[in-house]
Amino acid sequence: MARFESDSLTKRSSKFENFLKKNLDESTYERIRAYEPCIVCSHREQKAFKYVVLSDECLYLTENPPKTLSTAVKLENLFEIDLIDDLPDFLSGQEQRNTTHIQINYWDETVAKVKPSSRPSSQNSMHQEDTDQEVTSSSVDKLSAARSKLDLDDDSDGEVVSDPMSKSMPEGSLKSMLKQSHPNGRHPLKSTFKKVTIQDQSRIGNKHVSSKPEHKTDNNLSVPTPDQQVGSKVSKRMTLHLYMLVPDSKMLVLIRSAVNNFLIRSTLYIDSEELTQDGALYLQKGKHSSDLGGKTLSVKIDMLFSTLTKELMDPGNTMEQTFELVQELKTATEKYFHLKRLFWKSGDIFAKLVSILKVYLPKSPHANINNDLGRAQRADEFELIILIIQTIGLMFRETEIFPSRLRVLRSGSGRLIQDLIEVITCFPSLPVKYVPPTSKASKLLMQTEADKWKCLADMEIHELFVEFTSASTSVLFELLVIAQQSHWGRSENSFFNVNWLMNVLENLNTTNKFLERIIGQAMRFVQPSKKVELSPQEAILVFQEFYIQHAIMVYSPPLASFISNNYTEEFKYYIQGPVLQEKLPEFYPISMRTILLIQEVMSQVLQKKVQLLPEKRFIQ
């Protein structure tokens, strides 16, 4: 029961949609990822019929049928999520067999301003007994009735009734946290973060930092020991048990994906000098804004997208015109999340972008790329290639809430995805590296100005090639996330899953070379070097690179064998725990998750348990 159609991830309910629209602002509602009925067990209530609602920043709970919506867990406080293989003893029959048990561990900062007494209060105990809703044998029989009240399967194949607008980033905890830290709306520069205080770190992303020794737990940043006092609050470890009542529930994989996206998004905030501005500013400056005056924001965006689509589909566009149009689409999408919905509604622009990539990859349409004109032409082509790949990656990010996306990707038996994977993993043609002619001048270590410019041209091509590899890595990461979401459960016609994706990679003769590039780049980032700290963008790229490697080690024996046979020494000697902790500083929200991922990949490559950090558990 989520904001997806039956051929996507889960079903939806129009009645529940209306409840959410009444209780959430537009930007939050737009980013609701899923909701499903469940039985909740926690320190506040035991075996209560609830609905769990997943957004991009927190988990909500509401009654079944819904009455009030309350925040259960903020994703920034979640550090462990597990699938428990058991059968709940308070259910029986088919309901018991179809239940998925999810255990969530998180830090609760709202317990008290001082540590509570170890002796329980009798008044609190009485209150606990009053609030617990025990599931007895008679209440289990009410389960079907509770579902029917909401008519959960109505409109399951229809479109969402309303289409609220939202910007790329909602006014959630991250944005408000940063605005409080920096009233002028600007971020401190990276050099400032190196000297940041403990209080500042808590506002940036690690709300559990303390001057006391830290106990590192799991999957997020380093977190404090249980019941550790943070400022004027007590951070206490809590556990939430969700017994999902939908057969083959996808809530677990969606929560994991939401946590990863939250960590990436919050890490990117550190790298930006100022927060995202209102998208109307772009429409005032954009090429197509002159005809939008006096219209509502929704109409403006629809008109902008319609105009961009029409112009992008024009076969007579030059490379410069195509670059300008794609740049305009990318910039607008970064400000307006709604454009992603329009992008996936038909898939025409996606197909067009993939077809443009095929024109310039792997070979250039230019006849000779080794002369001066050819080198400049190939550099321009690379800039367009990189922009298109980055735009596609942007459209993939956090768009699982759109049922039309998976329909587009599955159309034509996944032909577009296969073409995309083929071009992003290829080794593109490059100009031959310039070698100055042998002469007396060169023997005297002297070069002409022309020689210098040609060497600089080689450097530009090299930098663009590295950027192309990084952009391709990010897109392959997004495809893996989509495939893993589709892979979960026993959905029919789910050919676009992890096994299918790995089979595509295994059948390409360019995959091994691509793996060599991303592993080599990852090793350069994490190995001991003079550069102590990675940038936030580099930290995210390292996470994505090792995420791909981990998926390969788990799902593709041929490619896993290639990695193990060729990179054992690198994994054994290049990666060191203390160096990683310096490269990935604690105030990067993605750091702990990345180190745990590296640790798991190392264990699989070296075929022995590797412990880069003590007492850690890996969360897939």
N, C-alpha and C positions, 0 to 999 in steps of 0.2 A: 504494500500500500504506500506507494511513494509517488512523486511527481513524474512518473514515467509511464509509458504505455506497456502493454503486456509483451510486446515484441522487443522491449528494451531491457529494463531491469526489473521493475515491479509495477504494480497497478496503482491507480489513483482513485480518490473519492472526492466528488464535487462538494459534498457536504463538509468534509473535513477541510477542503481548500477554502471554503467560505469562512470557516471558523478561524483558520490561520490568517486570512486577509483582515479579519476584524481585530485580531489581537497582535498583529505585527505591522511595523511600518513597511513601506513599499520595498525599500532596498533589502531589508532582511527577508521579507517574503519571497522576493525574486530569487534568493539564493538558498532557499530550503531544498535540500538534496533528497530527503526521503523521510517517510514516516510509516510506522508499522505498529500494530497492536502487540502488546507484550505483558508479561508479569514481572513486576519489579520487586527486588529484595535489596534493601539498603539499611543504613543506620536509622533512617527516618520512618520507613514503612516495610512491612513484610508481606510478600505475596499479594500485591495489589494490582488489580487490572488497570493498565495504563496505556497510553500511546507515547512512544518515543519519537521525537522529531529532531532530525539532524540538519543543522545549518552549517555554514562555512566557518563559524566561530564557536559554536557550542551545541550541546545536547539539551533539548527541552523535554519535559514530561507534562502530560495532561491526563485528566481522568478519561475513562472509557464508559460512557460517551463523554466528549470533551466539555469542560466548563471553564477552567482557568489554565493558563500556560505559564509554567515556571521553569527557570534555568536549573538544570540538574548538574551539568559538568561543563566548564569552559575548556575548549580544546587546548588552551595554553597551559592548563593545570593537569591535563591527562598525560600520564607517563607509561601506562601499560594497559594493553588490551589483549585478551586471550579468548580463544574458543575452547570451551570446556566440554569434553566428551563424556557426557553423562545423561541419564534419563531422570527428569525431576520426579521425585516420589509423590508430589502433591497432584500430579496429573496421571492419567491412565489412557490406555487404548491408543487410538490414532493421534489424539492431541499430544500425548507424551512422545510418540515416535517422531512427530513432525517438529518438535520444539528445538530451537537452536539456543544454546546457553552461551551468552557473552559476559565475560567478567572484565570490568573496567576499574583500574586503580588510578586514583587522582589525588591531588593535594587540595584540601579544603581550607581556604584562608578565612572563612567566615565563622569559624568555631567560636572564638572569643578573643578579646584583647589580652587576656592573661591566661595562663594554663589552667584548665579546669581541674577541679578536685578529683582525685582518683576514686573517692567514695561517691557512688551514684546517688542522685537526688531522688527521693521518693516521689516528689511531685512530677519530675521528668519521667520517671518510670510509669506513673499513672497516665501521663500524656501519651507516652509511647504506646501503651496498651490501647488507648482510645483511637489512635490514628492508624494502627496496623489493621489491614484488611486481610484476614486469613482466608485462604482458599480451601474450603472444606469440600467434601464430596458433593454437597448440594450446590456450592458456588461454581464448581467446575461445569455443572450442567447449564449454568447461566452464560457460559462463554459464547455459545452460538447466538444467544439472544442479544448479548452485548454487541456482537459484530453486526447483526442484522439491523440494529437501531441506526447505524451509520450508513447502511447500504453501501458497503465498502467497494463492491465491484461495479457500481453504476458508472457509466461513462468511461469505462476502463480503456476503451479504444478511441475515445474522443480527444479533442484538443482542450487545453486548459482554457477556461472561460475568459478570464481576464488576462491582460498582458501588461502588468505594471512595469514602469520604467525604473531603472537604477543606474547608478554610475559604476565604474569599474570596481571601486572599493567602497563598501558601505561604511556608514558612520558607526563602526563596531568598536570593539575594545582596543584594537590596535591603533586606529586613527585617534580616538579620544585620548588614549594613553600618550601618544606622541604629541598631541596638541597641548596636553597639560605640561609635558616636559619642555616644550619649545613653543611658547605663546605666539611667536612670529610665524609659526607654520613651517620652519626650516629645520632640517636635521643638522646635527653636528657633523663635521667632516670626519673621515676615518681616523685621522691622527688624534682627534679629540677623544674617540672611543678608547684609545689605549690608556688614557689617563682618567677614565670615567670612574666615578665613585660607586660604591655599592648601592646607594639609593638610586642613582641614575640608571644602573644596570637593571634594577627591578622594574623601572618604567619602560626600558627599551624592549625587554622581551623575557628576561629571566627574573620572574617575580619572587623567586625563592632564594636569591643570593644572600649569603650572610657572611659575617666575618668569622663565624665558627667553622671548624673543619667540615667539609662537605662529604655526604654519603651519596655516591652516584648510583642512580637506580636504573633508569631505562629510557631509551627511545626519544628523549627530549634533550633539553639542556641538563647539566648537572643539577640535582635537586637536593634539598636539605634532608637531614635525618628526620624521622618521624617526630611530630610534636615540637619541631624546632621553632623558636620564636623569630619572626621576621618583622622588624620594626615594632609596631604596636600590636601585631596580630600573631596568632599561633597557626602555623601551617601543619596540618594533621593529615596523615594518610587515611584515605577513605576508599571503600570498595562499593561498586554498584553492580548488581547482577541483573541482567536483562534476559528473560526467557522469551525469545521471539516466537510468536505463534503462527507465523506464515511459513508454509512449507518451502524449503530451500531459500530461506531469507538471505538477502544480500546486504543486510545492515552491517555486518562485520567488515566486509571488504570496503563498503562505502565510508565507514568511520575511519578506517586506516588511511584511505585515500584523502579524506578530509583533513586528517592530522598532518599528513605529508604536505598538502597544499598550504595549510596554515603555516607550517614551519618555513616553507619556501617564501611565502608572501611576506611574513614578518621579517625574514632575513633580508629580503629585497628592500624593505623600508629603511634599513640601516644604510644601504648603498645610495639612496636617493637624497639629494640635497633639500628637496622640498616635497610636500605631499601633493597628490594629484589635484590639479585645479579643476574647477567646475568645467564640464564639457562645453558649456555655452561659449566659453572663451575660444575654443577651437572653431566652433561654428561661425563665430564672428570673423575669424581670420582665414577660414578654409576657402578653397577654390569655389565651392558650390554654395557658399553661404548667402550670396547676394539675393537669391530668389526665395529665401526662407523667412524673411522678416514678417513679424506679426503672427506667425504660426505657433502652435503649442510645441513643446519639446518633443513629444511623441511624433507629431507630424513632421517636424524638422528632420528627425533621425530617419524616418521612413523615406522621406524625399531624398535625403543625402545618400542613403544606401541604394535606392532605385537609380539615381543618377550615376553613382559609381559603378553599379552593375552594368548598366547600359554601355558606359564608356569602356570598361574593362573587357567586355565581350566583343568590342570592335576589332576585327582581324587586321585592320590597317594601322594599328597603333605602332609607333616606333618604340625602341627600347627605352628612350628617355620618357616618353609619355606613359608607358607601362609602369616605370619606376615611380613616377609622380603619383599615379593613381593608387598603386599598392601602398605607397607611403601614407597617402591620405587615409586609406582604409585602416591601416595599422594604427595610426595616431588616434583616429576617432574611436576605434575599438578599445584602446587602452583607457578611454574616458567613459565609454558607454558600453556596459555589459549587454545591453539589449541588441547591439549589432551582432553579437555572436548568435543570438537566436535567429536573426534574419539571414545570417551567413549559412546556417545549416538547414534553413527552411526548404531550400530546393537543391543545394549542392552544386549549382551551376558555376559559381565562382571558384569553389574548391577544385572542380574538374579543370577549370581554365588555368588556375595557378599550377596545377600538376603538369598540364600540357606545356606551359611556358618553361618549366624546369627541364622537361625532356628536350626542348629545343637547344638548351645550352649545356646539358650534361648527358654523357660525360665529355663529349667533344664540343668545341666551339664551332658555330656555323661559319665563322670567319676563316678564310682560306689559309692564311699564314699568320700564326700568332707569335712568331719568333722575330719579326722585325719590329721597329719602333711603334708603328701604327697598330700592329697586331697585339703587342703587349698592352698598350693602352686600352684597346678594345676588350681584351680578355679581363682586364681589371674592372672595367665597367660592367661586364657580364657577371663577374663574381659579386659585385655590389648588388645587382638585381637578384641574383640567386639567393644570396644571404637574406635579403629583405623578404623575399617570398617565403623562404623556409621559416624565418622568425614569425611571419604573419600566420602561417599554418599552425605553428606551435602555439601561438597566442589563441587561436580559435579552438584548439584542442583543450586548453587549460580550463578546468572546472566547468565543462559544458555537458557533463553526464546527465544534467537535469533536463536536457532537450531530447525527447524521443527521436526527433528527426535526424539527429547526428548519427546514430547507429544505423538507421535505415540508409543514409547516404553512404556510409562506409561499407555496408554489406551489399549495396547495389552492384549488379554485374559480377556477382560472386567475388567481390573484393578486388576487382581489377584495378581500381584507383589506388587502393592501399598498396598493392603489389608494385605498381608503377612508382609510387612515392618512395617506398623502401628501396627500390632499385636505384633511384637517382640520389638519394641521400647517403647511401652506402658506397657509391661508386668512387673511383679515384679519377677526378676530373683531369682533363688534359691541361698541362701547364707549359708556359714558354720555357725553352731551354735556357738554363742559367747562363747569363752573360759572362764571357771570359775575355778580359782585355787582350788585345793583340800583343805578341811578343815583340819588344822593341828595346832600344837603349833606354828609353824613358822608363819603361816598366821595370827594367833591371835596376834602375836607380830609385825604385819605389815611387815613381811619379806617374800620375795618370792625368789624362785630359779631363776637362769638365764634362764632355760627352760620356766618358767612361764612368764618371761618378754618377751621372743621372741614370745610366743604364743599370748600375748596381743598385741604386735606390729603387728603381722599378722592380727589380727582382725582390727586394725586401718588401715592397708593397704587395706583390703577388703572394709572397709567403705569408704575410700577416692575414691577407684575405682568405687564404687556404686554411689557416688555423681557425679563423672565425667561421668558415664554412663547416669545418668538422665539429665545432662547438654547437652551432645551430642545429646540425643534423643529429647530434647526440641528444639534444633536448627534445626534438620531434620523436625520435625512436623511444625515448623514455615515456613520452605521452602515449604513444601507441601501445607500449607494454602495459601501462596503467589501464587503458581502455580494454585491452585483451584480457587482463586479469579480472576486471569487473565482469566481463562477459563470460569468462571461464567459470565463475563461481556458480555452484548449483548444477542442476541437470536440465537446463533450458534447451528445448529443441531448436533446431535451425541455428544453433550458436556456433557457426563455423569460424567466425572471427573471434577466436580465443587464443590462449597462450600457445597451445600445441600447433594450431594453424600458423600463427605468427613465426614460431621457431622453425617450422617446416619451410616457410618462405625464405627465411634467412639461411637455412642450411643448403637450399638449392641455388643460392646465388654465389657465383665464383668471386664476388667482391667482398663478401662478408669478412673473411679472414683478414684482409688488408684493412678493412674498416676497424676491426677489433684491435689490430696492431696500433692504429692511430689513437683510439680512445684510451687504451691501456697505457701506451707510451705517454700520452698527455696527463693521465691520472698519476702516473709515477713521478713525472716531473713536478707535479703539484705537491705531492705528499712526502717525497724523499727529503732528507736533510739538505738544506741549502742556506744561502745567506739571507734569503727572504724568509722572515720569521712568520709572518701572518698573511694568510690568503685574504683577498677581498671577498665581500659577501657574494658577488657574482661567481667568483672562482669556487667558493665553498659549495654553492648550489650545483655548479657543474661537476664537481667531484662527487657529490651525492648522486647525481644522475648517472654518472659513468659507472659507479660501483653498483647502482641499482640494476643497470643493464647487465653487468657481469654476474650479479647474483642470480638474476632470472635465467641467464644462460646456464649457469652451473646447476640449477635446479631442474630446468625443463629440456635442455638440449645436450644429451651425452656427446654427440660429435663435436660441437663447438666447445663444450666444457673440456673435452680431451685436448683440443687445440690450445686452450689457455693453460691448462696444467702442464702440457709437454713443453711449452715455449716460455713460460713466465714464472716458473717455480723459483728461480734464483731471485728475480725481482721482488716477488712477494716475501721471500725469506729475509732479504737483507735491506731492501729499500724502505720498508714500512716499519716504523718504530713508534710505540705508544707515546713516549714523552714528546717526540717531535710532532706527532699528530695533535696533541693537546696545545702545542704552540701554534701550529698552522691553523687550527680550527678553534678560535678562542671561545670561551664559555658564553659570552654574551651574544654569539650568533645562535639563534634558536635552532638552526639546522645541524649544529656541530655534533651533539651527542648522538643523534640519529645516524649521522654519517659515519662516525667512528664505530658504532655498533655494526653498521652495514659492512664496513671494511673488515672488521673482525670476523664476520661470518664468511665473507668471500675468502679471506685468508685460510680459514679453517677448512674450507672445501678444496681449495687449490692444493694446500700442503697436506691434506688428508690427516689432520690432527687438530685437536682443539687448541685454538689460539686465544689468549686472554690479553688484549691490549689494555683493557681497563678492568679492575677487579669487580667481581660480583655483578655482572651484567647479564641480561637476557635479551636476545635478539627478537624483535617483533617484525614480522614480514609485512 
